[in-house]
Amino acid sequence: MTDWMKEFERALEIAVEEKDTNPDFRCFISSEPPGLPHMEIIPESIMQNSIKVSNQAPQDLKANLRRAISKFDEAYYEKAKTHKYLEFKALIFGLVMFHALILGRRKFGSQGWSKFYSFNDGDLTICGDVLHNYLSKYEVVPYQDLRYIYGEIMYGGHITDDWDRRTNRTYLEVIIRAEIMTQMQMTLQPGFKSPDPAKFEREQYVRYIEEKLPPEQPQMFGLHPNAEIGYLTQLGEGIFETILSVSGGSGGKKGGESTVKSIIGAFLKDLPANFHMIEIQTKIADNLSPFLIVAMQECEKMNALLNEIRWSLTELDQGLDGALNITEAMEVLQKSLEVNVLPPKWAANTNPTKKYLQAWFTELLQRVA
């Protein structure tokens, strides 16, 4: 792959330089991240001359509905006119609603689904095909069969938790039922009903979603209003972390480098000395209880962490003074200090934590004491 990319790069240059190249020519390339740091999959020159194209999943209910209904075009609707067309229109709308709701629950984290399930557009389109087949074969719409196939096989095939499976079934029991043909009041939010299929065609369904869907809130997913607090908090923190990382930290008037120098000085001043392991072992040699053995092991781990902190801060301080060349590890540490996050090398020597750097360092001093 790496060898071929060099040939590809030259072939692409030739295609761009040739005068008879079609002006509509576009080349799309995609790649997974390299498995090891020294591996290079796509040459940097190609990346620099390219435009990044991303296809991100919708974040809100209306966008999910819009995307879901776009998977069934006019030709798909025309194909259903030979058998139970009214039922087809109503149930496709219900299926689209179900798909959008279970995707929308993801953003609420563990309050939405206990795990991340890979529900996708393929599940939706296959369920649409199943609906086609069942409506053409049965005189009476088999609502129970459809709910079972959707909830236990198609979408349920992704689900591994029993409570999540129960939630998934409940959505289908509310939406995929006979009342959907009679302007059923959806238990999403007052004022949003399933349209009358006798009066609506595909384009009218699309307009109905755009014009009639109320503003999104957790009750539409069957969740408590407070479920949104965690989602909005996480969203806000993510935005500010991105701003900090892009702007280079909170340097202020003093500048980013001087701020890092002051942080290094404060950390080195407060950092306690290492535990004297020989002295500790001498004290407890005659009374090696399990408690003391664990305490000694914790002292050894803490020494490794203190050594890493002291050495890396001293090295970065010398690098900022010009005494040492700035390495990639120093740059990572400097960036971490600027944006108040735990440096990766420090995190590798301590217990898992989600605390920011200053709070973590305060706790570190307490743990040493």
C-alpha positions in Angstrom: 0.0 0.0 0.0 2.7 2.5 1.0 4.8 1.7 -2.1 1.7 2.0 -4.4 0.8 5.4 -2.9 4.0 6.9 -4.4 3.0 5.7 -7.8 -0.5 7.0 -7.2 0.8 10.4 -6.2 2.7 10.7 -9.5 -0.2 9.5 -11.5 -2.4 12.1 -9.9 0.1 14.9 -10.7 0.1 13.8 -14.3 -3.7 13.8 -14.4 -3.9 17.3 -13.0 -1.2 18.7 -15.3 -2.6 17.2 -18.6 -4.7 19.7 -20.6 -7.3 17.2 -21.8 -8.3 16.1 -18.3 -12.1 16.3 -17.8 -12.9 19.4 -15.7 -15.4 17.3 -13.7 -12.7 14.7 -12.7 -12.6 14.1 -9.0 -10.6 11.6 -7.1 -11.8 10.4 -3.7 -9.4 8.6 -1.3 -10.0 7.3 2.2 -7.8 5.6 4.7 -7.8 4.2 8.2 -5.2 5.7 10.7 -1.9 3.9 10.5 -1.4 1.0 12.9 1.9 2.1 14.2 3.4 5.7 14.6 6.2 5.1 12.0 3.7 4.0 9.3 2.7 6.5 6.6 -0.4 5.6 4.6 -1.2 8.7 2.6 1.8 11.0 1.6 1.7 14.5 3.2 1.8 16.2 -0.2 -1.4 14.5 -1.2 -3.1 15.6 2.0 -2.0 19.2 1.6 -3.4 19.4 -1.9 -6.7 17.7 -1.0 -10.0 18.9 0.4 -11.4 17.0 3.4 -14.9 15.6 2.9 -16.7 14.2 5.9 -20.2 12.7 6.3 -21.2 13.2 9.8 -24.4 11.7 11.4 -27.2 14.3 12.2 -27.3 15.5 15.7 -31.0 16.6 16.2 -34.3 14.8 15.7 -35.4 16.8 12.7 -32.1 16.2 10.8 -32.4 12.5 11.6 -36.0 12.5 10.2 -34.9 14.4 7.2 -32.1 12.0 6.4 -34.2 8.9 7.1 -37.0 9.8 4.8 -34.6 10.7 2.0 -33.7 7.0 1.9 -37.1 6.3 0.3 -37.5 8.2 -2.9 -40.6 8.6 -5.2 -39.8 5.4 -7.1 -39.9 3.5 -3.8 -43.3 4.9 -3.1 -44.5 4.2 -6.6 -43.5 0.5 -6.2 -45.9 0.2 -3.3 -49.0 1.5 -5.1 -50.0 -2.0 -6.2 -50.6 -3.2 -2.6 -51.9 -1.4 0.5 -50.5 1.9 -0.4 -52.1 3.8 2.5 -50.7 1.3 5.0 -47.3 1.6 3.4 -47.2 5.4 3.6 -48.3 5.4 7.3 -45.9 2.6 8.3 -42.9 4.0 6.4 -43.5 7.3 8.3 -43.6 5.3 11.6 -40.4 3.5 10.7 -38.7 6.7 9.9 -39.8 8.2 13.2 -38.6 5.1 15.1 -35.2 5.2 13.3 -34.7 8.9 14.1 -35.7 8.4 17.8 -33.3 5.6 18.5 -30.5 7.4 16.8 -31.3 10.6 18.8 -31.1 8.7 22.1 -27.3 8.3 21.6 -26.5 11.9 22.5 -27.9 11.4 26.0 -25.1 8.9 26.7 -25.8 6.1 29.2 -29.3 7.6 29.9 -30.1 7.0 26.2 -28.5 3.6 25.6 -26.3 1.7 28.0 -23.8 1.0 25.2 -23.1 2.5 21.8 -25.0 0.6 19.2 -24.2 0.8 15.5 -27.7 1.5 14.2 -27.3 2.6 10.5 -29.2 3.5 7.3 -28.9 -0.1 6.1 -31.1 -1.3 8.9 -33.7 1.3 7.9 -33.7 0.4 4.2 -33.9 -3.3 4.9 -36.8 -2.8 7.2 -38.5 -0.8 4.4 -38.0 -3.8 2.0 -39.5 -6.1 4.7 -42.5 -3.8 4.9 -42.9 -4.0 1.1 -42.8 -7.8 1.1 -45.2 -8.3 4.1 -47.8 -5.8 2.7 -47.8 -7.7 -0.7 -48.2 -11.1 0.9 -50.8 -10.6 3.7 -54.4 -9.5 3.5 -54.2 -8.0 7.0 -51.2 -6.0 8.1 -49.1 -8.2 10.5 -48.2 -5.5 13.0 -46.9 -7.9 15.6 -44.7 -9.7 13.0 -43.3 -6.3 11.8 -42.5 -5.2 15.4 -40.7 -8.5 16.1 -38.6 -8.4 12.9 -37.7 -4.7 13.5 -37.2 -4.9 17.3 -35.6 -8.4 17.7 -33.8 -9.0 14.4 -33.0 -5.9 12.4 -32.4 -3.3 15.0 -32.4 -5.7 17.9 -29.5 -7.6 16.4 -27.3 -4.8 17.5 -28.6 -4.7 21.0 -26.9 -6.8 23.8 -28.5 -5.3 26.9 -31.9 -6.6 28.0 -33.1 -3.1 29.3 -32.1 -1.5 26.0 -34.0 -4.3 24.1 -37.0 -3.5 26.2 -36.7 0.2 25.4 -36.4 -0.6 21.7 -39.5 -2.8 21.8 -41.5 -0.1 23.6 -40.9 2.4 20.9 -42.2 -0.1 18.3 -45.2 -0.9 20.4 -46.1 2.8 20.5 -45.4 3.6 16.9 -45.9 0.5 14.7 -49.6 -0.3 15.4 -53.0 -0.1 13.7 -53.8 3.3 15.2 -51.2 4.9 13.0 -53.8 4.8 10.2 -56.2 7.0 12.1 -54.1 10.0 13.0 -52.8 8.5 16.1 -51.5 10.9 18.8 -47.8 10.0 19.0 -46.5 9.9 22.5 -43.6 12.2 21.6 -45.0 15.7 22.4 -48.5 17.2 22.2 -49.3 18.6 18.9 -47.4 16.1 16.7 -49.6 13.4 15.2 -49.1 10.8 12.5 -50.5 12.4 9.3 -53.6 10.9 7.5 -52.1 8.7 4.8 -55.1 9.2 2.6 -54.2 12.9 2.3 -50.4 12.8 2.3 -47.9 11.9 -0.4 -44.1 11.7 0.1 -43.4 15.4 -0.5 -46.2 16.3 1.9 -44.6 14.0 4.6 -41.3 15.8 4.0 -43.0 19.2 4.4 -44.8 18.0 7.5 -41.5 17.1 9.2 -40.1 20.5 8.3 -43.1 22.5 9.4 -44.9 20.7 12.2 -42.2 19.0 14.3 -42.0 20.8 17.6 -38.7 22.0 19.1 -36.7 19.1 20.3 -36.6 18.2 24.0 -35.9 15.1 26.0 -39.7 14.3 26.5 -39.9 13.5 22.8 -37.6 10.5 23.5 -39.5 9.5 26.6 -36.8 10.9 28.8 -36.9 13.2 31.9 -36.3 16.9 31.1 -33.1 16.7 33.3 -31.6 14.2 30.9 -30.5 17.1 28.7 -28.3 18.6 31.4 -25.6 16.0 31.0 -25.7 16.3 27.2 -25.5 20.1 27.2 -22.7 20.1 29.8 -20.6 17.7 27.8 -21.3 19.7 24.6 -20.3 22.9 26.3 -17.1 21.4 27.7 -16.2 20.0 24.3 -16.6 23.4 22.6 -14.5 25.2 25.1 -11.8 22.4 25.0 -11.7 22.8 21.2 -11.4 26.6 21.5 -8.5 26.2 24.0 -6.7 23.7 21.9 -7.0 25.8 18.7 -6.1 29.1 20.4 -3.1 27.6 22.1 -4.3 27.7 25.7 -5.0 30.6 28.1 -1.8 32.6 27.7 -3.4 35.9 28.3 -1.3 39.1 28.4 1.8 37.3 29.7 1.9 35.0 26.6 1.6 31.2 26.4 5.3 30.5 27.1 5.6 32.6 30.2 2.4 31.1 31.5 3.9 27.6 31.1 7.1 28.7 32.8 5.0 29.9 35.8 3.1 26.6 35.9 6.3 24.6 35.8 7.8 26.7 38.7 4.7 26.3 40.8 4.5 22.5 40.2 8.2 22.0 40.9 8.0 24.1 44.1 5.0 22.1 45.5 6.2 18.7 44.2 7.2 16.5 47.3 10.3 14.5 47.5 10.3 10.8 46.7 9.7 8.1 49.3 12.9 6.7 50.7 12.3 3.0 49.9 15.3 1.6 51.8 14.2 3.4 55.0 10.6 2.2 54.6 11.7 -1.4 54.0 13.9 -1.3 57.1 11.0 0.0 59.2 8.6 -2.7 58.2 11.0 -5.7 57.7 9.9 -7.3 60.9 6.1 -6.8 60.4 5.3 -7.6 56.7 1.5 -7.5 56.9 -0.6 -7.4 53.7 -1.5 -3.8 54.5 2.1 -2.7 54.7 3.1 -4.6 51.6 0.4 -2.8 49.6 1.5 0.5 51.1 5.1 -0.2 50.0 3.9 -1.0 46.5 1.9 2.2 46.3 5.1 4.1 47.4 7.0 2.6 44.6 4.3 3.5 42.1 4.2 7.0 43.4 8.0 7.4 43.1 7.7 6.4 39.4 5.1 9.1 38.9 7.0 11.8 40.9 10.2 11.0 38.9 8.3 11.3 35.6 6.7 14.7 36.6 10.0 16.1 38.0 12.1 15.0 35.0 9.6 16.1 32.3 9.0 19.5 33.9 12.7 20.1 34.3 13.4 19.1 30.7 10.7 21.3 29.4 11.9 24.2 31.5 15.4 23.8 30.0 13.9 23.6 26.5 12.0 26.8 26.9 15.3 28.5 28.2 17.1 27.3 25.1 19.4 24.8 26.9 17.8 21.8 25.2 16.2 21.2 21.8 12.4 21.1 22.0 11.2 17.5 21.3 7.8 16.3 20.4 7.3 15.0 23.9 8.1 18.5 25.3 5.6 20.1 22.9 2.9 17.6 24.1 3.6 18.5 27.7 3.6 22.2 27.0 0.3 22.0 25.2 -1.2 20.0 28.1 0.0 22.6 30.6 -1.5 25.4 28.5 -5.0 23.9 28.3 -5.0 22.4 31.8 -5.2 18.7 30.9 -3.3 15.7 32.2 -0.2 15.0 30.0 -0.3 11.5 28.5 3.0 10.4 30.1 1.8 11.4 33.5 -1.5 9.7 32.9 0.3 6.4 32.0 1.8 6.4 35.5 -1.3 7.1 37.5 -4.9 5.8 38.1 -7.5 6.6 35.4 -9.0 10.0 36.0 -11.2 12.6 34.2 -10.0 15.5 36.4 -8.3 18.5 34.9 -4.6 19.0 35.6 -4.8 21.5 38.4 -7.4 19.5 40.3 -5.5 16.3 39.7 -2.2 17.8 41.0 -3.9 19.0 44.2 -5.2 15.5 44.7 -1.7 14.1 44.0 -0.3 16.1 46.9 -3.0 14.7 49.1 -2.3 11.2 48.0 1.4 11.6 48.7 0.6 13.0 52.2 
